[in-house]
């Protein structure tokens, strides 16, 4: 007998043990088509990691996954995001199964189910987590795929023409597709003051008083509206940094797919990346560096004109406006060019904090000493021995870590003495199925009710500046 419900998960997503418990109950409503939970991530994305701001920045997908999707739910317009979802089989069969022929088949599938009159819900709980892109190159690949996929959906199934969607649903789907054109808008925003200051081409013909009258109220209103929607977890300034970083690449993707109708296929985002090297991705950062270089030149020229060092045909009002514009762009671009500065990622898998009591055993399973697990994953563990007694342990020694009756064969990789005890790093050498399953349930798949409260951070630009300065300059000197 075929099951009534279908779960979809990305290959790197690990569901919590209570995933179904938190979602299946909604299907008591016979018209419920699918339930979507947010994609969350147990590693740091390139912005968090390369800005040294893991503690002060949210994952850049959190705003959409936790805020936008939650508000789409009000209008039965929850976007299916390809993973962490539960479908009623009848809903899928009513549209002929999952949509095909485009990169982002998930967007089209959810849209068609809603067009058939099925209800959809967003469950804003951390029910399954996976890996965010781990370097700048992989981030570009992922966003290139998403942007092309959205354009393909618009070309093949324009939401405005889908029968069954109401006006609000059509508007929200068009807004989601339109978002990917923001890369083009951002490039225009970066290039416009350069064209004027360096080459004299007007992009904005207005007086300074006119700008204050029309632009300033709009700017303040957009700030207030954005803060209301994000509830203080995101800022326009930070969003501009993110959009500037991706603008050259997303604008190229959108133009090549929307205008040139590129035949580029699906590219999988690499996961499990690790390296002990620190390097700068010069190839991918080149568009950003060029923009920064010419923006600084244009800003310097503007300052020289303002102080009458250089002549300029247009009036001073135009220079004041463009100098302010360039100053803002330079500030944003300085952040943007730091994102391709890749930090070392030493571990292939993320470590999870723990406080489990454990024992160290010798090869014959005889007790050596009691210990406590500090952090672990399926590859190894960090343990601490709160004892000043001298212990006969050495690096590369084979040992057994016993936790809740599971004896995990290990090798000692490092021993770090500390005040009142010793920290020891272990690598697991062999795990059977039961041991591996136990580790997964205690790390990746722990029930959402057992998770510590995952507080979203308020994006403080002062803290961000301090983190970057400390990470890139102070630590570098050490």
C-alpha positions as CSV (number, residue, x, y, z in Angstrom):
1,X,0.0,0.0,0.0
2,X,1.4,3.4,-1.0
3,X,1.9,5.8,2.0
4,X,-0.3,8.9,2.2
5,X,2.6,11.3,3.0
6,X,5.9,12.0,1.2
7,X,8.9,13.6,2.9
8,X,11.6,15.4,0.8
9,X,15.0,16.2,2.2
10,X,18.2,17.4,0.6
11,X,21.0,14.8,0.7
12,X,22.9,16.9,3.4
13,X,19.9,17.6,5.5
14,X,19.5,15.6,8.7
15,X,16.0,15.5,10.2
16,X,15.6,15.8,14.0
17,X,14.1,12.8,15.7
18,X,10.8,14.7,16.2
19,X,10.5,15.9,12.6
20,X,7.3,14.0,11.8
21,X,5.9,14.6,15.3
22,X,6.0,18.3,14.6
23,X,4.5,18.1,11.1
24,X,2.2,15.2,10.5
25,X,-0.6,16.5,12.7
26,X,-1.4,19.3,10.3
27,X,-2.6,16.7,7.8
28,X,-5.7,16.1,9.9
29,X,-7.1,18.9,7.7
30,X,-8.1,17.0,4.5
31,X,-7.2,20.0,2.4
32,X,-3.6,20.3,3.7
33,X,-1.3,19.9,0.7
34,X,2.2,20.3,2.2
35,X,4.0,21.5,5.3
36,X,7.3,23.4,4.9
37,X,9.8,23.7,7.7
38,X,12.8,26.1,7.4
39,X,16.2,25.0,6.2
40,X,18.6,25.6,9.0
41,X,22.3,25.0,9.1
42,X,24.8,23.7,11.6
43,X,27.8,25.3,10.0
44,X,28.7,29.0,9.4
45,X,28.1,30.4,5.9
46,X,31.0,32.3,4.1
47,X,29.7,35.7,5.4
48,X,29.7,34.6,9.0
49,X,33.0,32.6,8.7
50,X,35.1,35.0,6.6
51,X,33.9,38.0,8.6
52,X,34.9,36.3,11.9
53,X,31.3,37.1,13.0
54,X,29.8,33.7,13.8
55,X,28.5,35.1,17.1
56,X,27.1,38.3,15.7
57,X,25.7,37.5,12.3
58,X,22.8,35.3,11.4
59,X,23.1,32.9,8.5
60,X,22.2,34.9,5.4
61,X,19.4,32.6,4.5
62,X,17.7,33.0,7.9
63,X,15.9,36.1,6.9
64,X,14.0,34.3,4.1
65,X,13.7,31.0,5.8
66,X,12.5,32.2,9.2
67,X,10.9,35.6,8.4
68,X,9.7,35.8,4.8
69,X,8.3,32.3,4.6
70,X,6.5,32.8,7.9
71,X,4.7,35.8,6.5
72,X,3.9,34.1,3.2
73,X,2.0,31.6,5.3
74,X,-0.6,34.2,6.1
75,X,-1.7,34.2,2.4
76,X,-1.3,30.5,1.7
77,X,1.8,31.3,-0.4
78,X,4.4,29.3,1.4
79,X,7.2,28.6,-1.0
80,X,8.3,25.0,-1.3
81,X,12.1,25.1,-1.0
82,X,13.0,21.6,-2.1
83,X,13.7,20.1,1.4
84,X,12.3,19.8,4.9
85,X,8.8,19.4,3.6
86,X,6.0,16.8,4.0
87,X,3.5,16.3,1.1
88,X,0.1,14.7,1.0
89,X,0.5,12.2,-1.8
90,X,-2.9,13.1,-3.2
91,X,-1.8,16.8,-3.6
92,X,1.2,15.7,-5.6
93,X,-0.9,13.4,-7.8
94,X,-3.3,16.2,-8.4
95,X,-0.6,18.1,-10.3
96,X,1.0,15.0,-12.0
97,X,3.9,14.7,-9.5
98,X,6.9,16.9,-9.0
99,X,7.5,19.5,-11.7
100,X,10.4,18.9,-14.1
101,X,12.2,20.7,-16.8
102,X,13.6,23.5,-14.7
103,X,16.4,23.8,-12.2
104,X,14.2,25.0,-9.3
105,X,11.4,22.4,-9.7
106,X,10.5,23.0,-6.0
107,X,9.2,26.5,-6.7
108,X,6.9,25.3,-9.5
109,X,5.7,22.3,-7.6
110,X,4.5,24.3,-4.6
111,X,2.9,26.9,-6.8
112,X,0.9,24.3,-8.7
113,X,-0.3,22.6,-5.5
114,X,-1.6,26.0,-4.2
115,X,-3.2,26.7,-7.6
116,X,-5.2,23.5,-7.2
117,X,-6.7,24.9,-4.0
118,X,-4.7,22.9,-1.5
119,X,-3.7,24.5,1.8
120,X,0.0,24.9,2.8
121,X,1.6,25.8,6.1
122,X,4.9,26.9,7.4
123,X,6.2,25.4,10.6
124,X,8.8,27.8,11.9
125,X,10.7,25.2,14.0
126,X,14.3,23.9,13.6
127,X,13.3,20.4,12.4
128,X,16.1,19.5,10.0
129,X,19.6,21.0,9.4
130,X,22.2,20.7,6.7
131,X,25.3,22.4,5.4
132,X,25.4,25.9,4.1
133,X,28.0,26.6,1.3
134,X,31.4,26.6,2.9
135,X,33.3,29.0,0.7
136,X,32.7,31.9,-1.6
137,X,33.0,29.8,-4.8
138,X,30.3,27.4,-3.7
139,X,28.1,30.2,-2.5
140,X,28.2,31.7,-6.1
141,X,27.4,28.3,-7.6
142,X,24.4,27.9,-5.4
143,X,22.9,31.4,-6.0
144,X,23.7,31.0,-9.7
145,X,21.6,27.9,-9.7
146,X,18.7,29.5,-7.8
147,X,18.6,32.6,-10.0
148,X,18.6,30.6,-13.2
149,X,16.0,28.3,-11.9
150,X,13.6,31.2,-11.0
151,X,14.0,32.7,-14.4
152,X,13.3,29.4,-16.0
153,X,10.1,29.0,-14.0
154,X,9.0,32.5,-15.1
155,X,9.7,31.7,-18.7
156,X,7.9,28.3,-18.6
157,X,5.1,29.0,-16.1
158,X,4.6,32.7,-15.5
159,X,2.8,33.0,-12.1
160,X,0.5,35.7,-13.5
161,X,-0.9,33.2,-16.0
162,X,-1.4,30.3,-13.6
163,X,-5.1,29.6,-13.1
164,X,-6.2,29.0,-9.6
165,X,-3.8,31.3,-7.9
166,X,-5.4,34.4,-6.3
167,X,-4.1,37.9,-6.9
168,X,-2.0,38.0,-3.7
169,X,-0.4,34.6,-4.5
170,X,0.5,35.7,-8.0
171,X,2.0,38.9,-6.6
172,X,4.1,37.1,-4.0
173,X,5.4,34.5,-6.5
174,X,6.3,37.3,-9.0
175,X,8.0,39.2,-6.2
176,X,10.1,36.1,-5.4
177,X,11.2,35.8,-9.1
178,X,11.7,39.6,-9.4
179,X,14.1,39.5,-6.4
180,X,16.8,37.9,-8.6
181,X,16.8,40.9,-10.8
182,X,18.2,42.9,-7.9
183,X,21.7,42.0,-9.0
184,X,21.2,44.1,-12.1
185,X,19.7,47.0,-10.1
186,X,22.7,46.8,-7.7
187,X,25.2,47.0,-10.5
188,X,23.4,50.1,-11.9
189,X,23.5,51.6,-8.4
190,X,27.3,50.9,-8.3
191,X,28.1,52.1,-11.8
192,X,25.8,55.2,-12.0
193,X,28.0,57.6,-9.9
194,X,31.1,56.4,-11.7
195,X,29.7,57.2,-15.1
196,X,28.8,60.7,-13.9
197,X,32.0,61.7,-12.0
198,X,34.5,60.0,-14.4
199,X,32.7,60.5,-17.7
200,X,30.1,63.2,-17.2
201,X,27.0,61.0,-18.1
202,X,24.0,61.9,-16.0
203,X,22.0,59.1,-14.4
204,X,20.1,61.4,-12.0
205,X,19.3,65.0,-12.9
206,X,18.1,66.6,-9.7
207,X,18.9,69.3,-7.2
208,X,20.2,68.5,-3.8
209,X,17.0,70.0,-2.2
210,X,14.9,67.7,-4.5
211,X,16.8,64.7,-3.3
212,X,16.2,65.5,0.3
213,X,12.5,66.1,-0.4
214,X,11.8,62.9,-2.3
215,X,14.6,60.4,-1.5
216,X,15.0,61.0,2.3
217,X,11.4,60.2,3.3
218,X,11.4,57.1,1.1
219,X,14.7,56.0,2.6
220,X,13.5,56.4,6.2
221,X,10.2,54.6,5.4
222,X,12.1,51.7,3.8
223,X,14.3,51.4,6.9
224,X,11.3,51.4,9.2
225,X,9.4,48.8,7.0
226,X,12.5,46.6,6.7
227,X,13.1,46.7,10.5
228,X,9.5,45.8,11.1
229,X,9.6,42.8,8.8
230,X,13.0,41.6,10.0
231,X,12.1,42.3,13.7
232,X,15.7,43.6,14.2
233,X,17.5,40.4,13.0
234,X,18.7,42.0,9.7
235,X,19.6,45.5,8.6
236,X,19.4,47.2,5.2
237,X,23.1,48.0,5.4
238,X,24.0,44.3,5.9
239,X,21.6,43.3,3.1
240,X,23.3,45.8,0.8
241,X,26.7,44.1,1.6
242,X,25.3,40.7,0.8
243,X,23.6,41.9,-2.5
244,X,26.8,43.8,-3.6
245,X,28.9,40.7,-3.1
246,X,26.6,38.7,-5.4
247,X,25.6,41.4,-7.8
248,X,28.2,40.8,-10.6
249,X,27.5,37.1,-10.6
250,X,23.7,37.1,-10.2
251,X,23.3,39.9,-12.8
252,X,25.3,37.8,-15.3
253,X,23.2,34.7,-14.5
254,X,19.9,36.5,-14.9
255,X,20.9,38.1,-18.2
256,X,22.3,34.9,-19.7
257,X,19.2,32.9,-18.8
258,X,16.5,35.6,-19.4
259,X,18.0,37.2,-22.5
260,X,20.5,34.8,-23.9
261,X,18.5,31.7,-22.8
262,X,21.6,29.8,-21.5
263,X,21.5,26.0,-21.5
264,X,23.6,25.7,-18.4
265,X,22.4,22.8,-16.3
266,X,22.2,21.9,-12.6
267,X,25.4,22.3,-10.6
268,X,25.6,20.6,-7.2
269,X,27.0,22.6,-4.3
270,X,30.1,21.0,-2.7
271,X,29.8,20.0,0.9
272,X,32.3,18.7,3.4
273,X,35.0,21.1,2.3
274,X,38.1,21.5,4.5
275,X,41.5,23.1,4.1
276,X,44.3,24.2,6.4
277,X,45.2,27.1,4.1
278,X,44.2,30.8,4.2
279,X,43.9,32.3,0.7
280,X,42.2,35.0,-1.3
281,X,40.0,34.1,-4.3
282,X,41.4,36.7,-6.7
283,X,39.5,35.3,-9.7
284,X,36.1,35.7,-8.2
285,X,36.8,38.9,-6.4
286,X,38.1,40.7,-9.5
287,X,34.7,42.3,-10.4
288,X,34.4,43.6,-6.8
289,X,38.0,44.9,-6.7
290,X,37.5,46.7,-10.1
291,X,34.3,48.4,-8.7
292,X,36.1,49.4,-5.5
293,X,39.2,50.7,-7.4
294,X,37.1,53.0,-9.7
295,X,34.8,54.0,-6.9
296,X,37.8,55.3,-4.9
297,X,39.1,57.2,-7.9
298,X,35.7,58.8,-8.5
299,X,35.4,59.7,-4.8
300,X,38.8,61.3,-4.8
301,X,37.9,63.3,-7.9
302,X,34.6,64.4,-6.3
303,X,36.5,65.7,-3.2
304,X,39.0,67.6,-5.4
305,X,36.0,69.2,-7.2
306,X,34.3,70.1,-4.0
307,X,37.4,71.9,-2.8
308,X,37.9,73.6,-6.2
309,X,41.1,71.7,-6.9
310,X,39.7,70.3,-10.1
311,X,37.2,71.9,-12.5
312,X,33.9,70.3,-13.3
313,X,31.2,71.4,-15.8
314,X,28.2,70.4,-13.8
315,X,27.0,72.2,-10.7
316,X,28.1,71.5,-7.1
317,X,24.8,70.0,-6.1
318,X,25.4,67.1,-8.5
319,X,28.9,66.6,-7.0
320,X,27.6,66.6,-3.4
321,X,25.0,64.0,-4.3
322,X,27.5,61.7,-6.1
323,X,30.2,62.1,-3.5
324,X,27.8,60.9,-0.8
325,X,26.7,58.1,-3.1
326,X,30.3,57.0,-3.8
327,X,31.2,57.2,-0.1
328,X,28.4,54.8,0.7
329,X,29.4,52.5,-2.2
330,X,33.1,52.4,-1.1
331,X,32.1,51.6,2.4
332,X,29.9,48.6,1.2
333,X,32.6,47.4,-1.3
334,X,35.3,47.3,1.4
335,X,33.2,44.7,3.2
336,X,32.3,42.9,0.0
337,X,36.0,42.4,-1.1
338,X,36.7,40.7,2.3
339,X,34.2,37.9,1.7
340,X,36.5,36.0,-0.8
341,X,39.2,36.0,1.8
342,X,38.9,32.3,2.7
343,X,39.8,31.2,6.2
344,X,41.1,27.6,7.0
345,X,38.4,25.1,7.7
346,X,40.2,22.3,9.5
347,X,37.3,19.9,10.1
348,X,35.4,17.9,7.5
349,X,32.4,17.8,9.9
350,X,30.9,20.3,12.3
351,X,31.4,19.7,16.0
352,X,28.5,19.8,18.4
353,X,28.8,20.8,22.1
354,X,28.1,18.2,24.7
355,X,28.4,17.6,28.4
356,X,28.0,13.8,28.6
357,X,29.8,11.8,31.2
358,X,32.2,9.2,29.7
359,X,35.1,7.0,30.5
360,X,38.5,6.4,28.9
361,X,39.3,2.7,28.5
362,X,42.4,0.9,27.4
363,X,42.5,-1.6,24.5
364,X,41.3,-4.4,26.8
365,X,38.4,-2.2,28.0
366,X,39.9,-1.6,31.4
367,X,39.0,1.8,33.0
368,X,41.7,4.4,32.8
369,X,39.9,7.4,34.1
370,X,36.5,9.2,34.0
371,X,36.1,12.2,31.6
372,X,33.5,14.4,30.1
373,X,32.7,15.0,26.4
374,X,33.1,18.7,25.4
375,X,32.2,18.4,21.7
376,X,31.9,15.6,19.1
377,X,30.7,14.5,15.7
378,X,30.8,11.2,13.7
379,X,34.6,11.6,13.2
380,X,35.9,12.4,16.6
381,X,35.5,14.1,20.0
382,X,37.1,16.6,22.3
383,X,37.1,15.4,26.0
384,X,38.3,16.9,29.2
385,X,39.7,15.3,32.3
386,X,39.2,17.3,35.4
387,X,42.0,15.9,37.4
388,X,45.6,16.8,38.2
389,X,46.7,13.2,38.5
390,X,49.4,12.1,36.1
391,X,47.9,9.9,33.4
392,X,50.0,7.7,31.1
393,X,48.6,8.9,27.8
394,X,50.4,10.0,24.7
395,X,49.5,11.2,21.2
396,X,48.7,8.5,18.6
397,X,47.9,6.1,21.4
398,X,44.9,3.8,20.7
399,X,42.1,4.1,23.2
400,X,38.4,3.5,23.8
401,X,35.9,6.2,24.6
402,X,32.9,4.7,26.5
403,X,29.7,6.8,26.4
404,X,26.3,5.4,27.6
405,X,27.5,1.8,26.9
406,X,28.9,2.5,23.5
407,X,32.6,1.8,23.2
408,X,34.1,3.9,20.4
409,X,37.6,2.9,19.3
410,X,39.8,6.0,19.0
411,X,43.2,7.5,18.5
412,X,44.6,10.4,20.6
413,X,45.5,13.2,18.3
414,X,46.4,15.9,20.8
415,X,46.8,16.4,24.5
416,X,46.6,19.9,25.9
417,X,47.3,20.4,29.6
418,X,45.2,23.0,31.3
419,X,44.7,24.4,34.8
420,X,43.1,21.6,36.9
421,X,43.0,19.0,34.2
422,X,43.7,18.1,30.5
423,X,41.9,18.5,27.2
424,X,42.2,15.6,24.8
425,X,41.3,15.4,21.1
426,X,40.2,12.0,19.8
427,X,39.7,10.6,16.3
428,X,37.3,7.6,15.9
429,X,39.0,4.8,14.0
430,X,36.1,2.5,13.3
431,X,32.3,2.7,14.0
432,X,29.8,0.0,13.5
433,X,26.2,0.9,12.4
434,X,24.8,1.1,16.0
435,X,27.7,3.4,17.1
436,X,27.3,5.6,14.1
437,X,23.5,5.9,14.5
438,X,24.0,6.8,18.2
439,X,26.4,9.6,17.4
440,X,24.1,11.0,14.7
441,X,21.1,11.0,17.1
442,X,23.1,12.7,19.8
443,X,24.5,15.4,17.4
444,X,22.8,16.2,14.1
445,X,19.4,14.7,14.9
446,X,18.8,15.7,18.5
447,X,15.1,16.6,19.1
448,X,14.2,20.2,18.6
449,X,12.8,20.3,22.2
450,X,16.2,19.4,23.5
451,X,18.1,22.0,21.5
452,X,19.3,25.2,23.2
453,X,17.2,28.2,22.2
454,X,18.6,29.4,18.9
455,X,18.4,33.1,19.4
456,X,18.6,35.2,16.2
457,X,21.1,38.0,16.5
458,X,20.6,41.6,16.0
459,X,23.1,42.7,13.3
460,X,25.2,45.4,14.9
461,X,27.5,47.0,12.4
462,X,29.9,48.2,15.1
463,X,30.4,44.6,16.3
464,X,30.8,43.5,12.7
465,X,33.6,46.1,12.1
466,X,35.3,45.0,15.3
467,X,35.1,41.3,14.5
468,X,36.6,41.9,11.0
469,X,39.4,44.1,12.3
470,X,40.2,41.6,15.0
471,X,40.1,38.6,12.7
472,X,41.9,40.0,9.7
473,X,44.5,42.2,11.3
474,X,45.1,41.4,15.0
475,X,45.0,37.6,14.7
476,X,47.0,37.8,11.5
477,X,49.8,39.5,13.3
478,X,49.9,36.8,15.9
